[in-house]
């Protein structure tokens, strides 16, 4: 499934990285610890987090993640959005709690 499909099905906001919306999602990963994501996420994962700072895009790019979903209605900074555009990493948002976003993503990916 592509990131754009998940955006549509889950009603996510696209903050940046629109050029990466055609990326294929291979799985999901949920964590707010950057070191955990660096060590344990897999290429193609869609990462769910509360973090919204620039380092999120850097880690997503380093790990070649499909994108990032920021939960709880948090809006990333302009710099973070610029980084996601530059790197082509979809930076997405949801107003739902992390638990609910995770369940929705799991159900959507089947």
C-alpha angles and dihedrals in degrees: 000000000000126000089244089059091053091047090055097042095045097038093237126174115238109219097171148327094072090160088069098053090104092062115123116241114224097177145320137267129193123198142119094204110094093203090054092052091047092051103037114024120096132226109273096025120138104227121217116200146145091227116106105171128111095266089069091067091044092055092044090052093045092052094039091235120180091237147301130265115201110205134208097040094287113160117215122230122262089252092054091050091048090052091050090051092049093047096040091234111146109237108199136180139209131183091214125100116262092255092055094044089052092051092047092049092048091050092044094051090046 
